Amino acid sequence: MIKYLTTLQIFICAILITFSATAQEHPSLILTKEGVEKIRAELGSVPLFDASLQKLKAEIDAEIALGIDTPIPKDYSGGYTHVRHKRNMIVMQQAGVLYQILDDEKYAKYVKDMLMQYEGMYKTLPLHPKTRSYARGKLFWQCLNDSNWLVYVSQAYDCVYNYLSAAERKKLEKNLFKPFADHISVDSPQFYQRVHNHSTWGNAAVGMIGLVMNDKELIDRALYGIPDLEMDKTAKDDDGGFINKEGKAGFLANIEEPFSPDGYYNEGPYYQRYAMYPFLIFAEGLHNVKPELKIFEYKDGVLLKSINALLNLSDADGDFFPLNDGQKGMSYYNDALVTAVDISYYFGNQDSGLLSIAEKQNKVLLDDSGLAVALGVKNGKAKPFDKKSINLSDGPNGKQGGVGILRSDDLELVFKYAAQGSSHGHYDKLSYSYYENGDEVLQDYGLARFVNIEQKGGGNYLKENKTWAKQTIAHNTLVQNEKSHYQGKYDIGSKHNPTLYIFDDSNANIQIVSAIETNAYPGTEMHRTMAIIKDGEFEKPFLLDILRVKSDNTNQYDLPFYFMGQVLKTNFEYEVPKTLEPLGINSGYQHLWSEGCGSTTEENTKLSWLEKGKFYTLTSATSKDDELRFVRIGANDPEFNLRREAGFIIRRKDTQNTLFVSAIEAHGSYSPVSESAVNSNSSISALKVILDTIDYTAISITTVKDSTKLFIIANTNASKEATHTLKINDKNYEWSGSYYFK
């Protein structure tokens, strides 16, 4: 009996050991044991992967030589302690990867030693001394950055897990990882229990350390949120957005709600780029550890779709369009996009266009996905990533507006008719920005913040982000009575969105987008149609902008154009004041200097400018009562937080229903070397409204060669199958579809 029990005990122990080894195999989060073997087998034969590895090795070797520093936290973003802890998290993750690939214990020892320093610090660490955040961290001033730290460090822990003794792992998990995960979740529900890019980082952090520790409670908390938690539905964060009004939380909810079926992320491309790292790195961990979840198939594979959407939200240089709160210059060269491109290629359909972007990035992840990309590049599979015109719906069901991008030759129009965009949204319905070959022609200002520059508000959002950048007048769209859309209130704006009327890119010569907004100003409807038109009379395609306004009341309307460049010529007289005064007192107007004011003398108003060796001309159909104003950003800004950039405003007073029509031409070039100007003048001699009714608006465009083109838009029937017959000046026009151009 004793012998039988002993044999049975041995058998059971063997099963438990086998099960334990299977359940706790490491690495398994991002790197896998099988993947590491494949990587080691390919070393020295895959140039892009080898170069990425050698560059990283040199960086981490230099860090190891400097020694370990885990200072007591005290700074905002950009300060030494903030930057040091941020650097430590990345270095630990990278050292862990090097340990796995190179099998050199010095990297594991470095990670272990640093983790033990953090364990010794964290168990007695109070809340961060800076109190600005609605959810304070411990290592950092906000839980968001603490979550960043744990996302990276969980990967490092997975890589050195088997290097550590059982006692060391128990010590780290008890005193560092579990308390850390609890602080950013159950101790900070206002941060964690919501749908927002912040909570996505929190979900990923808790979930990833849960996967490494095989802690079901943490994994479930990551996927589904904190169970049975009641939140204040009226509470708001630092940016004025609701924290948990809808009661939804967890990683899966953060996939379901912010992403449209097309992969557009409602906060805009800047924050999509920021959130893509935790979305994808946690998804990769779930795929490897819990493949039964089929995370990359969740919501019809929207995570992988979102990468294609994000890449299409970049200009010719790869810079993301600064919709909502977005810093200019952020691009697909960011490390988060290296992750996105590699994971999209590996777990997606091996799109060869992604390989061309990887070539430009000139680095890959040091994991299975990066190896796959590097092999694809090595084997000559790369093809150009083809950006075409695209319409991206907004909202979880694609029913909350969207963003339309028209591309024609080197010109790109970004037309925003999206939802509010969470607390990072701007009050800029039916706004647009315009680019030529990656250069701004008419700009979206982006955010008012110097990210991680300590001298500017601790690297955080500046007050001017609310008083200027979010306000309607900061964008190229209509402002009524000097007030922002939705009264500049998130509570109102989050309830409404414009409606798409037309998006048609089927004709390479005429691409068109049109949308209607009825809630920005109660009792006022705005219907804006924008088309990029190729025509033989013009050197390059031109942009036609038609903005119809119907209102129950008489109002003042301002339509700004934030042009980039040096004014060359106008066809109107204007006065320049000797003393500058702000244009208004609030809603962003207090930040505009009034630099010049004039009035129209002709049916058309013309403004031409020069930027980066290219000429541009704005031609607008105006009336004799219109005011024409030159403005410059920077009034009431004593700390120089705003860029001193120019704008031009068409102001129409005491008007009820009205129509703004403009054409923007890109033309010619100037060389400072040869000092020669080519085609520096506009090709349009006249832009006229020849019909404007409830059903139709017709615009004639006459060129300097005395050729006249006619554009007609059907205002109430956008059907492609509809047939139209219209008489204008005793001439009949017949066509099918929503518009006519000839």
LOFIPA-114737 format. One record per residue (C-alpha): residue in three letters; x, y, z. Coordinates in steps of 0.02 Angstrom, whole numbers, plus 50000, padded with zeros to 5 digits. Each point is the difference from the previous one (the first is absolute). Layout:
<rs>
R  type      u      v      w
R   ALA      X      Y      Z
...
</rs>
This chain:
<rs>
R  type      u      v      w
R   MET  50000  50000  50000
R   ILE  50140  50117  50047
R   LYS  50092  49956  49840
R   TYR  49839  50028  49899
R   LEU  49970  50171  50079
R   THR  50179  50049  49972
R   THR  49987  49952  49817
R   LEU  49835  50093  49984
R   GLN  50073  50151  50085
R   ILE  50146  49997  49881
R   PHE  49880  49986  49852
R   ILE  49893  50144  50062
R   CYS  50152  50107  50034
R   ALA  50062  49965  49825
R   ILE  49832  50056  49928
R   LEU  50000  50157  50107
R   ILE  50178  50041  49949
R   THR  49957  49974  49817
R   PHE  49843  50106  50016
R   SER  50095  50134  50095
R   ALA  50137  50003  49869
R   THR  49870  50014  49862
R   ALA  49901  50135  50088
R   GLN  50153  50100  50051
R   GLU  50110  49981  49846
R   HIS  50108  50154  49976
R   PRO  50024  50101  49899
R   SER  49823  49990  49933
R   LEU  49936  50178  49998
R   ILE  50078  50084  49848
R   LEU  50149  49889  49972
R   THR  49967  49812  50006
R   LYS  50121  49856  50026
R   GLU  49965  49939  49824
R   GLY  50019  50175  49930
R   VAL  50166  50026  50088
R   GLU  50067  49840  49922
R   LYS  49948  50059  49827
R   ILE  50080  50169  50029
R   ARG  50163  49924  50058
R   ALA  50002  49887  49847
R   GLU  49984  50151  49883
R   LEU  50127  50115  50085
R   GLY  50130  50067  49881
R   SER  49896  49968  49844
R   VAL  49859  50129  50011
R   PRO  50074  50175  49979
R   LEU  49857  50106  50068
R   PHE  49978  49891  50154
R   ASP  50188  49986  50030
R   ALA  50023  50188  49986
R   SER  49856  50031  50122
R   LEU  50076  49877  50121
R   GLN  50175  50072  49991
R   LYS  49938  50178  50022
R   LEU  49899  49949  50152
R   LYS  50145  49903  50074
R   ALA  50113  50151  49988
R   GLU  49870  50110  50085
R   ILE  49967  49880  50143
R   ASP  50184  49962  50027
R   ALA  50027  50187  50021
R   GLU  49857  50008  50126
R   ILE  50070  49856  50100
R   ALA  50169  50086  50007
R   LEU  49918  50153  50078
R   GLY  49928  49900  50143
R   ILE  49824  49997  50072
R   ASP  49909  50153  50065
R   THR  49824  49990  50071
R   PRO  49976  50174  50076
R   ILE  49860  50049  50118
R   PRO  49863  50074  49889
R   LYS  49972  50187  50006
R   ASP  49982  50073  49823
R   TYR  49868  50031  49868
R   SER  50028  49942  49821
R   GLY  50171  50051  49937
R   GLY  50079  50010  50173
R   TYR  50145  49887  50045
R   THR  49910  49873  50109
R   HIS  49859  49984  49873
R   VAL  50119  49974  49855
R   ARG  50110  49879  50098
R   HIS  49858  49885  50051
R   LYS  49931  50007  49823
R   ARG  50171  49954  49932
R   ASN  50019  49860  50127
R   MET  49840  49914  49945
R   ILE  50055  49998  49818
R   VAL  50177  49944  50041
R   MET  49936  49857  50108
R   GLN  49886  49938  49862
R   GLN  50139  50011  49872
R   ALA  50128  49918  50113
R   GLY  49879  49857  50028
R   VAL  49984  49975  49812
R   LEU  50190  50001  49981
R   TYR  50015  49869  50137
R   GLN  49882  49884  49907
R   ILE  50076  50023  49828
R   LEU  50184  50008  50046
R   ASP  49991  49885  50153
R   ASP  50117  50117  50095
R   GLU  49965  50003  50187
R   LYS  50065  50177  50023
R   TYR  49837  50065  49929
R   ALA  49895  49892  50115
R   LYS  50102  50053  50150
R   TYR  49977  50182  49954
R   VAL  49811  49979  49990
R   LYS  49998  49904  50165
R   ASP  50104  50129  50091
R   MET  49892  50143  49940
R   LEU  49839  49909  50042
R   MET  50064  49968  50176
R   GLN  50038  50185  50020
R   TYR  49822  50041  49948
R   GLU  49933  49867  50119
R   GLY  50095  50079  50143
R   MET  49934  50173  49955
R   TYR  49821  49962  49953
R   LYS  49939  49915  50158
R   THR  50020  50163  50097
R   LEU  49973  50123  49858
R   PRO  49862  50129  50028
R   LEU  49896  50083  49865
R   HIS  50100  50110  49883
R   PRO  50027  50173  50077
R   LYS  49930  50092  49848
R   THR  49813  50017  50021
R   ARG  49940  50062  49831
R   SER  49930  49834  49935
R   TYR  49826  49933  50032
R   ALA  50086  49832  50030
R   ARG  50173  50012  50079
R   GLY  50127  49865  49976
R   LYS  50145  49955  50112
R   LEU  50150  49991  49884
R   PHE  49925  50136  49891
R   TRP  49884  50147  50024
R   GLN  49855  49908  49918
R   CYS  49942  49820  49995
R   LEU  50014  50005  49812
R   ASN  50190  50001  50008
R   ASP  50001  49869  50138
R   SER  49901  49891  49879
R   ASN  50127  50034  49862
R   TRP  50133  49938  50119
R   LEU  49912  49838  50043
R   VAL  49960  49960  49817
R   TYR  50186  50003  49960
R   VAL  50061  49922  50162
R   SER  49879  49854  49987
R   GLN  50089  49953  49839
R   ALA  50169  50011  50087
R   TYR  49937  49891  50142
R   ASP  49938  49869  49877
R   CYS  50172  49995  49917
R   VAL  50097  49975  50164
R   TYR  49867  49898  50090
R   ASN  50098  49837  49994
R   TYR  50162  50088  50044
R   LEU  49925  50052  50167
R   SER  49980  49882  50146
R   ALA  49828  49956  50065
R   ALA  50033  50105  50155
R   GLU  50051  50150  49895
R   ARG  49845  49986  49893
R   LYS  49889  49987  50154
R   LYS  50082  50155  50073
R   LEU  49977  50101  49841
R   GLU  49821  49946  49973
R   LYS  49948  50030  50181
R   ASN  50087  50166  50029
R   LEU  50008  50078  49826
R   PHE  49893  49929  49861
R   LYS  49838  49959  50089
R   PRO  49995  50164  50100
R   PHE  50049  50094  49843
R   ALA  49857  49921  49901
R   ASP  49879  50033  50143
R   HIS  50048  50183  50013
R   ILE  49965  50040  49817
R   SER  49837  49903  50004
R   VAL  49900  49971  50159
R   ASP  50086  50145  50091
R   SER  49974  50117  49851
R   PRO  49832  49953  49922
R   GLN  49977  50176  49930
R   PHE  50151  49962  49890
R   TYR  49973  49816  49966
R   GLN  49813  49973  49989
R   ARG  49961  50091  49839
R   VAL  50013  50004  49811
R   HIS  50150  50110  49959
R   ASN  50180  49985  49942
R   HIS  50053  50019  50182
R   SER  49903  49849  50057
R   THR  50059  49899  49850
R   TRP  50176  50018  50067
R   GLY  49936  49953  50172
R   ASN  49908  49847  49935
R   ALA  50152  49942  49903
R   ALA  50115  50026  50149
R   VAL  49891  49900  50119
R   GLY  49966  49866  49870
R   MET  50179  49976  49945
R   ILE  50071  49981  50174
R   GLY  49852  49885  50034
R   LEU  50048  49892  49852
R   VAL  50180  49986  50059
R   MET  49945  49960  50179
R   ASN  49859  49887  49938
R   ASP  49883  50101  50110
R   LYS  49821  49972  49940
R   GLU  49930  50140  50107
R   LEU  50115  50128  49919
R   ILE  49969  49932  49825
R   ASP  49811  50010  50023
R   ARG  50014  50174  50075
R   ALA  50098  50053  49846
R   LEU  49877  49927  49876
R   TYR  49836  50048  50083
R   GLY  50038  50137  50126
R   ILE  49979  50003  50189
R   PRO  49848  49894  50042
R   ASP  49850  50070  50094
R   LEU  50069  50176  50007
R   GLU  49881  50148  50004
R   MET  50070  50161  49928
R   ASP  49941  50181  50005
R   LYS  49924  50022  49826
R   THR  50027  50189  50005
R   ALA  50185  49998  50046
R   LYS  50123  50074  49875
R   ASP  50186  49989  49968
R   ASP  50128  50140  49985
R   ASP  49950  50031  49818
R   GLY  49814  50018  50037
R   GLY  49946  49829  49935
R   PHE  49884  49883  50093
R   ILE  50093  49865  50094
R   ASN  49872  49860  49996
R   LYS  49832  50068  49945
R   GLU  49952  49843  49905
R   GLY  50065  49876  50129
R   LYS  50112  49908  49875
R   ALA  50177  49946  50044
R   GLY  50136  49874  49965
R   PHE  50111  49960  49852
R   LEU  49862  49924  49895
R   ALA  49888  50152  50026
R   ASN  50147  50109  49949
R   ILE  50004  49905  49836
R   GLU  49812  50004  49975
R   GLU  49963  50183  50035
R   PRO  50137  50116  49932
R   PHE  50029  49907  49836
R   SER  49882  50013  49854
R   PRO  49978  49848  49886
R   ASP  50124  50085  49882
R   GLY  50132  50009  50137
R   TYR  49989  50187  50034
R   TYR  50036  50041  50183
R   ASN  49885  50135  50065
R   GLU  50135  50102  50089
R   GLY  50093  50026  49837
R   PRO  50162  49933  49924
R   TYR  50118  50078  50128
R   TYR  49919  49907  50144
R   GLN  49968  49847  49894
R   ARG  50187  49992  49971
R   TYR  50026  50014  50188
R   ALA  49870  49868  50042
R   MET  50051  49878  49863
R   TYR  50150  49939  50098
R   PRO  49901  49934  50150
R   PHE  49859  49941  49887
R   LEU  50117  49897  49891
R   ILE  50131  49944  50125
R   PHE  49866  49936  50121
R   ALA  49908  49921  49854
R   GLU  50160  49911  49949
R   GLY  50020  49937  50178
R   LEU  49820  49940  50004
R   HIS  50024  49915  49832
R   ASN  50153  49907  50064
R   VAL  49937  49955  50174
R   LYS  49811  49990  49973
R   PRO  49976  49961  49816
R   GLU  49822  49943  50036
R   LEU  49949  50183  50017
R   LYS  50041  50028  49815
R   ILE  50037  50180  50042
R   PHE  50055  50050  49826
R   GLU  49830  49944  49934
R   TYR  49905  50101  50132
R   LYS  49874  50123  49928
R   ASP  50032  49937  49824
R   GLY  50187  50021  50017
R   VAL  49991  50187  50037
R   LEU  50172  50010  50084
R   LEU  50086  49952  49839
R   LYS  49882  50109  49897
R   SER  50044  50146  50110
R   ILE  50182  49994  49948
R   ASN  49953  50022  49818
R   ALA  49885  50144  50050
R   LEU  50138  50081  50102
R   LEU  50127  49989  49860
R   ASN  49873  50081  49883
R   LEU  49983  50142  50125
R   SER  50176  50056  49961
R   ASP  50064  50120  49868
R   ALA  50128  49968  49864
R   ASP  50141  50011  50127
R   GLY  49918  49879  50121
R   ASP  49948  50137  50122
R   PHE  49829  49972  50079
R   PHE  49866  50129  49965
R   PRO  49981  50101  50163
R   LEU  49814  49969  50025
R   ASN  49936  50041  50175
R   ASP  50140  50009  50128
R   GLY  50146  49954  49889
R   GLN  50182  50055  50001
R   LYS  50066  50040  49828
R   GLY  50147  49897  49941
R   MET  49943  49838  50082
R   SER  50022  49870  49865
R   TYR  50010  49817  49957
R   TYR  50184  50006  50045
R   ASN  49945  49994  50183
R   ASP  50042  49836  50087
R   ALA  49815  49965  50029
R   LEU  49979  49992  49812
R   VAL  50146  49882  49982
R   THR  49900  49887  50115
R   ALA  49841  50033  49901
R   VAL  50078  49965  49830
R   ASP  50088  49840  50055
R   ILE  49850  49929  50093
R   SER  49882  50046  49859
R   TYR  50109  49912  49873
R   TYR  50028  49844  50104
R   PHE  49825  49975  50068
R   GLY  49912  50073  49848
R   ASN  50005  49955  49817
R   GLN  50185  50036  49971
R   ASP  49965  50161  49907
R   SER  50157  50036  49899
R   GLY  49964  50186  50011
R   LEU  50040  49993  50186
R   LEU  50174  49938  49958
R   SER  50038  50161  49908
R   ILE  49956  50099  50157
R   ALA  50109  49883  50103
R   GLU  50143  50038  49880
R   LYS  49976  50186  50033
R   GLN  49991  49971  50187
R   ASN  50163  49903  49983
R   LYS  49967  49895  50155
R   VAL  49893  49854  50055
R   LEU  49940  49924  50162
R   LEU  50115  49867  50069
R   ASP  49865  49867  50003
R   ASP  49907  49883  49884
R   SER  49911  50142  49910
R   GLY  50159  50100  49974
R   LEU  50088  49848  49932
R   ALA  49859  49970  49877
R   VAL  50010  50179  49938
R   ALA  50189  49995  49986
R   LEU  49990  49838  49900
R   GLY  49868  50077  49887
R   VAL  50113  50149  49966
R   LYS  50150  49887  49973
R   ASN  49904  49896  49874
R   GLY  49950  50153  49897
R   LYS  49814  49994  50039
R   ALA  49984  50186  50041
R   LYS  49883  50105  49894
R   PRO  49949  50184  50022
R   PHE  49861  50029  50127
R   ASP  49868  50075  49888
R   LYS  49905  50142  50083
R   LYS  49840  50039  49909
R   SER  49847  50103  50039
R   ILE  49910  49921  50146
R   ASN  49848  50030  50109
R   LEU  50015  49942  50180
R   SER  49840  49989  50100
R   ASP  49997  50047  50185
R   GLY  49908  49920  50146
R   PRO  49989  49819  50059
R   ASN  49872  49961  49864
R   GLY  50069  50122  49871
R   LYS  49850  50115  50022
R   GLN  50080  50151  50082
R   GLY  50072  50097  49855
R   GLY  50177  49973  49943
R   VAL  50152  50067  49909
R   GLY  50011  50011  49811
R   ILE  50170  50011  49917
R   LEU  50011  50047  49816
R   ARG  50164  49972  49910
R   SER  50039  50063  49826
R   ASP  50177  50005  49932
R   ASP  50102  50077  50143
R   LEU  49851  50086  50082
R   GLU  49909  49936  50155
R   LEU  49839  50067  50076
R   VAL  49955  49946  50177
R   PHE  49815  50034  50032
R   LYS  49942  49974  50180
R   TYR  49817  49962  50033
R   ALA  50034  49885  50147
R   ALA  49927  49983  50174
R   GLN  50069  50099  50146
R   GLY  50148  49884  50026
R   SER  49989  49975  50188
R   SER  50081  50131  50111
R   HIS  50137  50028  49871
R   GLY  49875  50060  49869
R   HIS  49992  50175  49926
R   TYR  49847  50104  49955
R   ASP  50033  49999  49814
R   LYS  49858  49921  49905
R   LEU  50018  49999  49810
R   SER  50178  50066  50014
R   TYR  50141  49954  49883
R   SER  50186  50010  49972
R   TYR  50092  49994  49834
R   TYR  50171  49934  49953
R   GLU  50114  49994  49850
R   ASN  50131  49864  50000
R   GLY  50003  49998  50190
R   ASP  50008  50190  50022
R   GLU  49856  50094  50081
R   VAL  49904  50117  49886
R   LEU  49857  50035  50120
R   GLN  50034  49936  50174
R   ASP  49914  49921  50147
R   TYR  50085  50076  50153
R   GLY  50010  49838  50099
R   LEU  50027  50006  50188
R   ALA  50072  50136  50113
R   ARG  50129  49901  50095
R   PHE  50187  49971  50001
R   VAL  50001  49814  50037
R   ASN  50130  49950  50129
R   ILE  50083  50172  49998
R   GLU  50007  50043  50185
R   GLN  50020  50188  49973
R   LYS  49828  50009  49920
R   GLY  49875  49955  50134
R   GLY  50091  49844  50054
R   GLY  49979  49928  49825
R   ASN  49811  49990  50024
R   TYR  49853  50082  49913
R   LEU  50004  50189  50010
R   LYS  49847  50105  50042
R   GLU  50004  50064  49821
R   ASN  49950  49827  49941
R   LYS  49826  50036  50068
R   THR  49996  50187  49967
R   TRP  50069  49988  49823
R   ALA  50037  49831  49920
R   LYS  49833  49918  50040
R   GLN  49897  50152  49952
R   THR  49912  50008  49831
R   ILE  50086  50159  49941
R   ALA  50166  49907  50006
R   HIS  49942  49892  49854
R   ASN  49952  50022  49819
R   THR  49813  49993  50028
R   LEU  49850  50113  50029
R   VAL  49981  50099  50162
R   GLN  49833  50078  50043
R   ASN  49988  50155  50110
R   GLU  50178  49975  50063
R   LYS  49950  49844  50098
R   SER  50069  49824  49984
R   HIS  49900  49850  49942
R   TYR  49892  49921  50136
R   GLN  50039  50152  50110
R   GLY  50174  49925  50021
R   LYS  49927  49874  50123
R   TYR  50046  49817  49997
R   ASP  49834  49949  50079
R   ILE  49910  50067  49846
R   GLY  50128  49956  49868
R   SER  50012  49819  50055
R   LYS  49815  49976  49957
R   HIS  50010  50053  49817
R   ASN  50095  49973  49839
R   PRO  49984  50056  49819
R   THR  49924  49886  49869
R   LEU  50087  49944  49842
R   TYR  49911  50058  49843
R   ILE  50121  49944  49864
R   PHE  50167  49914  49987
R   ASP  50046  49955  49822
R   ASP  50176  49962  49942
R   SER  49948  49894  49851
R   ASN  50051  50132  49874
R   ALA  50186  50037  50004
R   ASN  49968  50174  49928
R   ILE  49864  50053  50122
R   GLN  50008  49939  50179
R   ILE  49869  50066  50119
R   VAL  49949  49996  50182
R   SER  49850  50087  50079
R   ALA  49920  50001  50174
R   ILE  49863  50089  50097
R   GLU  50003  50067  50178
R   THR  49839  50056  50086
R   ASN  50045  50007  50185
R   ALA  50156  50107  50015
R   TYR  49887  50153  50008
R   PRO  49817  49967  50042
R   GLY  49890  50058  49857
R   THR  50144  50003  49875
R   GLU  50045  49871  49869
R   MET  50171  49993  49919
R   HIS  50023  49897  49842
R   ARG  50178  49996  49936
R   THR  50055  49921  49837
R   MET  50183  49988  49949
R   ALA  50067  49933  49836
R   ILE  50174  49980  49927
R   ILE  49984  50024  49813
R   LYS  50124  49960  49863
R   ASP  49978  50103  49843
R   GLY  50111  50033  49851
R   GLU  49987  50190  50025
R   PHE  50093  49984  50165
R   GLU  50179  49948  50034
R   LYS  49948  49902  50153
R   PRO  49833  49944  50071
R   PHE  49904  50138  50089
R   LEU  49891  49991  50155
R   LEU  49820  50062  49992
R   ASP  49916  50039  50166
R   ILE  49812  50031  50013
R   LEU  49927  50039  50171
R   ARG  49812  50028  50009
R   VAL  49928  50074  50159
R   LYS  49815  50002  50046
R   SER  49945  50079  50163
R   ASP  49843  50049  50094
R   ASN  50084  50163  50052
R   THR  50109  50140  49938
R   ASN  50181  49972  50049
R   GLN  50180  50050  49974
R   TYR  50101  49867  49909
R   ASP  50190  49985  49999
R   LEU  50089  49880  49882
R   PRO  50188  49990  50034
R   PHE  50141  49936  49891
R   TYR  50161  49961  50094
R   PHE  50122  50010  49855
R   MET  50183  49957  50015
R   GLY  50119  50118  49915
R   GLN  50038  50179  49947
R   VAL  49864  50111  49930
R   LEU  50038  50049  49821
R   LYS  49849  50093  49937
R   THR  49818  50043  50030
R   ASN  49871  50080  49886
R   PHE  49927  50105  50141
R   GLU  50057  50148  50103
R   TYR  50022  49982  50187
R   GLU  50059  50103  50147
R   VAL  50134  49944  50121
R   PRO  49977  50069  50176
R   LYS  50142  50091  50086
R   THR  49956  49913  50163
R   LEU  49950  49817  50003
R   GLU  49840  49951  50090
R   PRO  49925  49828  50030
R   LEU  49859  49955  49881
R   GLY  49883  49953  50144
R   ILE  49989  49960  50184
R   ASN  49967  49812  50013
R   SER  49970  49835  49906
R   GLY  50177  50011  49929
R   TYR  49976  50174  49925
R   GLN  50100  50074  50144
R   HIS  50154  49911  49928
R   LEU  49988  50079  49827
R   TRP  50085  50165  49960
R   SER  49904  50102  49871
R   GLU  50139  50044  49876
R   GLY  49899  50073  49859
R   CYS  49822  50034  49946
R   GLY  49926  50035  49830
R   SER  49843  49977  49897
R   THR  49958  49929  49831
R   THR  49994  50105  49843
R   GLU  49968  49860  49877
R   GLU  49895  49843  49991
R   ASN  50155  49898  50035
R   THR  50128  50019  50139
R   LYS  50175  49936  49964
R   LEU  50145  49962  50116
R   SER  50161  49920  49939
R   TRP  50149  49941  50101
R   LEU  50167  49910  49983
R   GLU  50055  49854  50107
R   LYS  50153  49888  49978
R   GLY  50023  50049  49819
R   LYS  49818  49972  49949
R   PHE  49862  50124  49961
R   TYR  49820  49994  50061
R   THR  49848  50106  49964
R   LEU  49835  50010  50093
R   THR  49855  50067  49895
R   SER  49836  50030  50092
R   ALA  49830  50057  49940
R   THR  49963  50149  50112
R   SER  49880  50147  50012
R   LYS  50031  50185  50031
R   ASP  49948  49988  50182
R   ASP  50126  49865  50046
R   GLU  50142  50047  50116
R   LEU  50171  49927  49961
R   ARG  50118  49982  50146
R   PHE  50181  49949  50019
R   VAL  50034  49924  50170
R   ARG  50147  49925  50092
R   ILE  50001  49878  50143
R   GLY  50083  50058  50161
R   ALA  49895  50132  50088
R   ASN  49979  49982  50189
R   ASP  50143  49875  50002
R   PRO  50136  50079  50108
R   GLU  50096  49837  50019
R   PHE  50010  49971  49811
R   ASN  49912  49833  50012
R   LEU  49918  50021  49829
R   ARG  50081  50003  49828
R   ARG  49991  50171  49915
R   GLU  49915  49943  49840
R   ALA  49888  50092  49878
R   GLY  49820  49985  49951
R   PHE  49874  50083  49885
R   ILE  49816  50019  50048
R   ILE  49849  50038  49893
R   ARG  49870  50080  50115
R   ARG  49818  50014  49951
R   LYS  49887  50100  50118
R   ASP  49812  50015  50021
R   THR  49966  49847  49892
R   GLN  49878  49858  50017
R   ASN  50024  49876  49857
R   THR  50161  50012  49902
R   LEU  50125  49911  49889
R   PHE  50190  50002  50011
R   VAL  50088  49941  49842
R   SER  50188  49992  49978
R   ALA  50129  49920  49888
R   ILE  50179  49965  50051
R   GLU  50131  49977  49866
R   ALA  50173  49928  50020
R   HIS  50107  50062  49857
R   GLY  50174  50039  49940
R   SER  50166  50002  50089
R   TYR  50139  50115  50055
R   SER  50185  49958  50006
R   PRO  50111  50110  50110
R   VAL  50150  49926  49909
R   SER  49949  50052  49824
R   GLU  49892  50140  50071
R   SER  49864  49955  49878
R   ALA  49812  49996  50030
R   VAL  49896  49884  49891
R   ASN  49810  50012  49983
R   SER  49984  50112  50152
R   ASN  49826  50066  49958
R   SER  49827  49926  50022
R   SER  49914  49913  49854
R   ILE  49827  50057  50058
R   SER  49932  50164  49936
R   ALA  49825  49982  50075
R   LEU  49911  49891  50126
R   LYS  49811  50026  50002
R   VAL  49846  49929  50081
R   ILE  49876  49987  49857
R   LEU  49866  49902  50094
R   ASP  49963  49962  50181
R   THR  49835  49918  50046
R   ILE  49943  49872  50127
R   ASP  50035  49862  49874
R   TYR  50151  50060  49902
R   THR  50153  50111  50009
R   ALA  50093  50042  49840
R   ILE  50173  50080  49991
R   SER  50087  50062  49843
R   ILE  50189  50007  49992
R   THR  50072  50107  49860
R   THR  50185  49985  49962
R   VAL  50121  50132  49936
R   LYS  49987  49912  49831
R   ASP  49815  50048  50000
R   SER  49941  49821  50020
R   THR  49853  49974  50118
R   LYS  49966  49843  50101
R   LEU  49840  49964  50094
R   PHE  49984  49903  50162
R   ILE  49826  49955  50065
R   ILE  49965  49911  50163
R   ALA  49830  49923  50041
R   ASN  49966  50060  50177
R   THR  49860  49880  50047
R   ASN  50030  49840  49903
R   ALA  50171  49918  50012
R   SER  49952  49840  49912
R   LYS  50120  49941  49865
R   GLU  49851  49931  49904
R   ALA  49897  50160  50003
R   THR  49975  50093  49836
R   HIS  49989  50189  49995
R   THR  49937  50127  49875
R   LEU  50033  50183  50034
R   LYS  49981  50159  49899
R   ILE  50124  50141  50032
R   ASN  49998  50157  49894
R   ASP  49890  49915  49870
R   LYS  50118  49853  49985
R   ASN  49953  49823  50051
R   TYR  50118  49890  50098
R   GLU  49971  49815  50024
R   TRP  50104  49877  50102
R   SER  49994  49850  50114
R   GLY  50073  49999  50174
R   SER  50024  50131  50134
R   TYR  50103  50126  49900
R   TYR  50037  50066  49827
R   PHE  50163  50073  49933
R   LYS  50042  50049  49824
</rs>
